[in-house]
């Protein structure tokens, strides 16, 4: 009789399968750990201490804050599986926080959650899981992992598109994916909370994380100033036509596509139409503003690409795909051209607005996540389709 895989796709009895579960202290990872333990797996919970926990942070709606470490430990204790706290403050500061601050200083729009998954969680923690003798590592992310006919793992958008976290996981490598599991990918958030109630988890009614974990209350400028004291060097707010419209107190207060809080008042533009941040000139410390139409972009340049299910070679031909450059947007039609040295061009079928260097361009084929890269620039190039 052919031996069948367990629920995690491994050909071992659950009791003989060690699973390290990354526990943030929230309801999703708590349910993941408790369910796997209930199924009989050899579960080991691990929570990362990533930054200095102050009172302000512990009270904010973040992940991995001081209260969250306590909650993760209480869940593990209540269900009888071991739990460890690993101090990764140094790794996290170097790989995520410093990069976050430097990115803003370059006039970019950083995504620290992707950097955290790319480095600390799916690099450092995954290696620790292997050191603990784990057969796989599970997380509470909402994303589906499947395998193709050859047994190679793939990633797909979550069943609940409103909770889908595939955007933040585009940099997951094939080797990492082979070791990772995402038990909640086919669930809705309501089902997760119902299971948490059934399991008696103290995190059952805990609010979802809302802030970047090291940026309590969303005040990112305060964090950047603390790390880079020269971040508030003043400069000019300049119209695209060269007119100086006002002054600013640091480029870190502005992102491309921003409309509110520009500090230049009304009555300057034709018909009193609003201005948007079109570009940031870091060398001259200038914030460039203009009408919304000036934000239109249909050609994206990306670097440091990661492609799942690919041998890494570029194809020199266009592939019809869908892409998004913000986590909450619906993927839009595009054509992908992979190039040398991990770079690519993404040609959008119709112009999009508010695209900024530092963001991630994530690529899909239907619901399947193909990978993506980091945006280095965007331009309006409406003739690209006819020239291709």
C-alpha positions as CSV (number, residue, x, y, z in Angstrom):
1,X,0.0,0.0,0.0
2,X,1.4,3.3,-1.0
3,X,2.4,5.6,1.9
4,X,0.5,8.9,1.8
5,X,2.0,12.2,2.9
6,X,0.9,13.9,6.1
7,X,-1.0,17.2,6.1
8,X,2.3,19.1,5.7
9,X,3.2,17.0,2.6
10,X,5.9,15.0,4.4
11,X,6.1,11.2,4.3
12,X,6.4,10.9,8.1
13,X,4.0,10.4,10.9
14,X,3.0,13.7,12.5
15,X,4.6,12.6,15.8
16,X,7.9,12.1,14.0
17,X,7.7,15.4,12.2
18,X,9.3,18.4,13.9
19,X,7.7,21.7,12.9
20,X,9.2,25.0,14.0
21,X,6.4,27.6,14.1
22,X,7.3,31.3,13.9
23,X,5.1,32.8,16.5
24,X,4.6,36.6,16.4
25,X,2.1,36.6,19.4
26,X,-0.9,37.2,17.2
27,X,-3.9,35.1,16.5
28,X,-2.7,33.7,13.1
29,X,0.5,32.2,14.3
30,X,-1.0,31.1,17.6
31,X,-3.7,29.1,15.7
32,X,-1.1,27.6,13.4
33,X,1.0,26.3,16.3
34,X,-1.9,25.1,18.3
35,X,-3.6,23.3,15.4
36,X,-0.4,21.5,14.4
37,X,0.2,20.4,18.0
38,X,-3.4,19.2,18.1
39,X,-2.7,17.1,14.9
40,X,0.1,15.4,16.8
41,X,3.1,17.2,15.3
42,X,6.3,17.8,17.3
43,X,5.8,21.6,17.5
44,X,8.5,24.0,18.6
45,X,7.4,27.7,18.9
46,X,9.9,30.4,18.3
47,X,9.4,34.1,18.8
48,X,11.9,36.7,17.7
49,X,12.9,39.7,19.8
50,X,13.6,42.2,17.1
51,X,14.0,45.6,18.8
52,X,14.1,47.4,22.1
53,X,10.6,47.2,23.6
54,X,9.4,50.4,25.3
55,X,6.1,51.2,26.8
56,X,4.9,53.0,23.7
57,X,5.7,50.1,21.5
58,X,4.2,47.5,23.7
59,X,0.9,49.3,23.7
60,X,0.7,49.9,20.0
61,X,-0.9,47.6,17.4
62,X,2.3,46.0,16.1
63,X,3.6,42.5,15.8
64,X,6.5,41.1,17.9
65,X,6.1,43.8,20.6
66,X,6.7,43.1,24.3
67,X,3.2,41.9,25.1
68,X,3.3,39.6,22.0
69,X,6.3,37.7,23.3
70,X,4.4,37.0,26.5
71,X,1.2,36.0,24.6
72,X,3.2,33.5,22.4
73,X,4.7,31.9,25.5
74,X,1.3,31.6,27.2
75,X,-0.2,29.9,24.2
76,X,2.8,27.4,24.1
77,X,2.6,26.8,27.8
78,X,-1.2,26.2,27.7
79,X,-0.9,23.6,24.9
80,X,2.2,21.9,26.2
81,X,4.8,22.5,23.5
82,X,8.2,24.2,23.9
83,X,8.7,27.9,23.1
84,X,11.9,29.9,22.6
85,X,12.6,33.6,22.3
86,X,15.6,34.4,20.1
87,X,17.3,37.8,20.3
88,X,17.7,39.0,16.7
89,X,18.0,42.7,17.5
90,X,21.3,43.1,15.8
91,X,20.3,41.2,12.7
92,X,17.0,43.2,12.5
93,X,18.7,46.6,12.9
94,X,21.2,45.9,10.3
95,X,19.0,44.2,7.7
96,X,15.7,46.1,8.3
97,X,15.8,49.3,10.4
98,X,19.0,50.8,9.0
99,X,17.8,50.0,5.5
100,X,14.4,51.6,6.2
101,X,16.0,54.8,7.3
102,X,18.5,54.9,4.4
103,X,15.8,54.3,1.9
104,X,13.8,57.3,3.1
105,X,17.0,59.4,3.0
106,X,17.3,58.4,-0.7
107,X,13.7,59.6,-1.3
108,X,12.4,56.1,-1.7
109,X,9.3,54.4,-0.2
110,X,10.6,51.3,1.7
111,X,8.7,48.2,2.6
112,X,10.4,46.9,5.8
113,X,8.0,43.9,6.1
114,X,9.4,42.4,2.9
115,X,13.0,43.0,4.0
116,X,12.2,41.3,7.4
117,X,10.8,38.2,5.7
118,X,13.6,38.2,3.1
119,X,16.4,38.4,5.7
120,X,15.6,37.8,9.4
121,X,12.6,35.5,9.2
122,X,13.2,33.4,6.1
123,X,17.0,33.5,6.2
124,X,18.2,33.6,9.8
125,X,15.2,32.0,11.5
126,X,14.9,29.3,8.9
127,X,18.5,28.3,9.5
128,X,17.8,28.2,13.2
129,X,14.8,25.9,12.6
130,X,17.1,23.5,10.7
131,X,19.6,23.7,13.6
132,X,16.7,22.6,15.9
133,X,16.2,19.5,13.7
134,X,13.0,20.7,12.1
135,X,11.6,19.0,9.1
136,X,9.9,22.2,8.1
137,X,8.9,25.7,9.4
138,X,5.4,27.0,9.5
139,X,4.0,30.5,9.7
140,X,0.6,32.1,10.0
141,X,0.9,34.0,6.7
142,X,-2.2,34.0,4.4
143,X,-0.7,32.5,1.3
144,X,-1.2,29.1,-0.4
145,X,1.7,26.7,-1.0
146,X,1.1,24.0,-3.6
147,X,3.2,21.6,-5.6
148,X,3.3,21.0,-9.3
149,X,3.4,17.6,-11.1
150,X,7.1,17.4,-10.5
151,X,6.8,18.1,-6.8
152,X,8.2,21.6,-7.0
153,X,6.6,24.0,-4.5
154,X,4.7,27.0,-5.8
155,X,3.1,30.0,-4.1
156,X,-0.4,31.3,-4.8
157,X,-2.5,34.1,-3.5
158,X,-4.5,33.2,-0.4
159,X,-8.1,32.0,-0.6
160,X,-9.2,35.3,1.1
161,X,-7.8,37.9,-1.3
162,X,-8.5,40.6,1.3
163,X,-6.0,39.0,3.7
164,X,-3.6,37.8,1.1
165,X,0.1,38.4,2.0
166,X,1.8,37.2,-1.1
167,X,3.1,40.7,-1.9
168,X,5.2,40.6,1.2
169,X,6.6,37.2,0.4
170,X,7.7,37.7,-3.3
171,X,11.4,37.4,-2.3
172,X,11.0,33.9,-0.9
173,X,13.5,31.7,-2.7
174,X,12.7,28.3,-4.1
175,X,15.0,26.7,-1.5
176,X,13.2,28.5,1.4
177,X,9.8,27.6,-0.1
178,X,10.7,23.9,-0.1
179,X,11.1,24.1,3.7
180,X,8.2,26.5,4.5
181,X,4.5,25.7,5.2
182,X,1.5,28.1,5.4
183,X,-1.4,26.2,6.9
184,X,-3.8,29.2,6.9
185,X,-3.6,29.9,3.2
186,X,-6.9,28.4,2.3
187,X,-8.8,30.0,5.3
188,X,-10.7,33.2,5.9
189,X,-9.8,35.4,8.9
190,X,-13.2,34.5,10.4
191,X,-12.4,30.8,10.3
192,X,-9.0,31.5,12.0
193,X,-10.7,33.4,14.8
194,X,-13.4,30.7,15.1
195,X,-10.6,28.1,15.5
196,X,-8.9,30.3,18.0
197,X,-12.0,30.3,20.1
198,X,-12.4,26.6,19.8
199,X,-8.8,26.0,20.9
200,X,-9.3,28.5,23.8
201,X,-6.4,30.7,22.7
202,X,-5.9,34.0,24.7
203,X,-5.2,35.7,21.3
204,X,-8.6,34.8,19.8
205,X,-9.9,38.4,19.9
206,X,-6.5,40.1,19.6
207,X,-6.6,42.9,17.0
208,X,-4.5,42.5,13.8
209,X,-1.2,44.2,13.5
210,X,-1.5,47.6,11.9
211,X,1.8,49.5,12.3
212,X,5.2,48.6,11.1
213,X,6.5,46.8,14.2
214,X,9.3,49.3,15.0
215,X,7.2,52.3,14.1
216,X,4.6,52.7,16.8
217,X,1.5,54.8,15.8
218,X,2.8,55.1,12.2
219,X,5.3,57.9,13.0
220,X,8.0,56.7,10.6
221,X,9.6,60.2,10.4
222,X,10.4,60.1,14.1
223,X,12.1,56.8,13.8
224,X,14.2,57.9,10.8
225,X,15.2,61.1,12.6
226,X,16.4,59.1,15.6
227,X,18.6,56.9,13.4
228,X,19.7,59.6,10.9
229,X,19.8,63.0,12.7
230,X,20.3,64.9,9.4
231,X,17.1,63.6,8.0
232,X,15.3,66.9,8.7
233,X,17.6,69.1,6.6
234,X,15.3,71.8,5.1
235,X,14.9,72.5,1.5
236,X,12.6,73.8,-1.3
237,X,9.2,72.6,-2.6
238,X,9.5,73.2,-6.4
239,X,6.9,73.0,-9.1
240,X,7.8,70.9,-12.2
241,X,8.2,74.1,-14.2
242,X,10.9,75.4,-11.8
243,X,8.8,77.7,-9.6
244,X,9.7,77.6,-5.9
245,X,6.4,77.2,-4.1
246,X,7.6,76.9,-0.5
247,X,9.9,75.2,2.0
248,X,10.0,71.9,3.7
249,X,11.5,70.5,6.9
250,X,13.1,67.3,5.5
251,X,12.4,65.1,2.5
252,X,11.6,62.2,4.9
253,X,8.1,63.8,5.4
254,X,7.3,63.2,1.7
255,X,6.7,60.2,-0.6
256,X,5.9,60.1,-4.3
257,X,2.2,60.3,-4.9
258,X,1.5,62.2,-1.7
259,X,-1.2,64.8,-1.8
260,X,-1.9,65.9,1.7
261,X,0.3,67.8,4.0
262,X,2.5,69.4,1.4
263,X,2.5,72.7,3.2
264,X,2.1,75.0,0.2
265,X,-1.6,76.0,0.5
266,X,-4.0,76.6,-2.4
267,X,-4.5,79.2,-5.1
268,X,-1.3,78.4,-6.9
269,X,-2.4,75.9,-9.5
270,X,-4.9,76.4,-12.3
271,X,-8.5,75.9,-11.1
272,X,-7.0,75.4,-7.7
273,X,-6.3,71.7,-8.5
274,X,-4.3,69.8,-5.9
275,X,-0.6,69.2,-6.2
276,X,1.1,65.8,-5.8
277,X,4.6,64.9,-5.0
278,X,6.0,63.9,-8.4
279,X,9.7,63.3,-7.5
280,X,12.2,63.9,-4.7
281,X,15.6,65.3,-5.6
282,X,17.8,64.2,-2.7
283,X,20.9,65.8,-4.0
284,X,19.3,69.3,-4.0
285,X,17.0,68.4,-1.0
286,X,14.0,69.4,-3.3
287,X,10.5,68.1,-3.3
288,X,9.1,68.3,-6.8
289,X,5.3,68.7,-7.1
290,X,2.8,68.9,-10.0
291,X,-0.6,67.7,-11.2
292,X,-1.8,64.1,-10.8
293,X,-1.4,63.5,-14.6
294,X,2.3,64.0,-14.2
295,X,2.4,60.8,-12.0
296,X,1.3,58.5,-14.8
297,X,3.9,55.7,-15.4
298,X,3.7,52.6,-17.5
299,X,7.3,51.3,-17.6
300,X,8.9,50.1,-14.4
301,X,12.6,49.2,-14.0
302,X,13.3,46.6,-11.2
303,X,16.4,45.0,-9.7
304,X,17.4,42.2,-7.4
305,X,14.6,40.0,-8.9
306,X,13.6,36.7,-7.4
307,X,11.8,34.2,-9.7
308,X,10.1,31.1,-8.3
309,X,10.2,28.1,-10.5
310,X,12.9,29.6,-12.7
311,X,16.5,28.7,-13.3
312,X,17.4,32.4,-13.1
313,X,18.2,32.9,-16.7
314,X,16.6,35.8,-18.6
315,X,14.4,35.0,-21.6
316,X,14.7,38.1,-23.8
317,X,11.0,37.9,-24.6
318,X,7.9,39.4,-23.1
319,X,5.6,37.4,-20.8
320,X,2.0,38.3,-20.2
321,X,1.5,38.7,-16.4
322,X,-0.2,40.8,-13.8
323,X,1.6,43.0,-11.3
324,X,1.1,45.2,-8.3
325,X,3.4,47.7,-6.6
326,X,1.3,48.2,-3.4
327,X,0.1,45.4,-1.1
328,X,-3.5,46.4,-1.2
329,X,-4.0,47.0,-4.9
330,X,-5.6,44.5,-7.3
331,X,-3.0,43.2,-9.8
332,X,-3.0,45.0,-13.1
333,X,-2.2,43.6,-16.6
334,X,1.4,43.9,-17.7
335,X,4.2,42.4,-19.7
336,X,7.4,41.2,-18.1
337,X,10.8,41.3,-19.8
338,X,13.5,39.6,-17.7
339,X,17.0,41.0,-18.3
340,X,20.6,40.3,-17.2
341,X,22.0,40.6,-13.7
342,X,18.7,40.1,-11.9
343,X,16.9,43.1,-13.5
344,X,13.7,43.4,-15.5
345,X,11.3,45.7,-17.2
346,X,7.6,45.7,-16.5
347,X,5.4,47.3,-19.2
348,X,2.0,48.2,-17.8
349,X,-1.0,47.9,-20.2
350,X,-2.3,51.2,-18.8
351,X,-0.6,53.9,-16.8
352,X,-0.6,53.8,-13.0
353,X,0.0,56.5,-10.4
354,X,2.2,56.9,-7.3
355,X,4.9,54.4,-8.3
356,X,8.0,55.1,-6.2
357,X,11.6,53.7,-6.1
358,X,11.9,51.4,-3.1
359,X,8.6,49.8,-3.6
360,X,8.3,46.2,-4.7
361,X,6.9,45.2,-8.1
362,X,5.3,41.7,-7.5
363,X,4.4,39.5,-10.5
364,X,1.6,37.0,-10.8
365,X,0.2,34.6,-13.4
366,X,-3.4,34.4,-12.4
367,X,-3.2,33.6,-8.7
368,X,0.3,32.1,-8.9
369,X,3.1,34.2,-7.5
370,X,6.0,34.2,-9.9
371,X,8.3,36.6,-7.9
372,X,9.3,40.2,-8.4
373,X,11.9,42.8,-7.7
374,X,12.6,46.2,-6.3
375,X,11.6,49.3,-8.3
376,X,14.5,51.5,-9.2
377,X,12.6,53.9,-11.4
378,X,9.5,54.4,-13.5
379,X,8.7,56.4,-16.6
380,X,5.9,57.1,-19.1
381,X,6.7,55.2,-22.3
382,X,3.4,54.8,-24.1
383,X,5.3,53.6,-27.3
384,X,6.8,50.6,-25.5
385,X,4.1,48.2,-26.7
386,X,4.4,49.0,-30.4
387,X,8.2,49.0,-30.2
388,X,8.4,45.6,-28.5
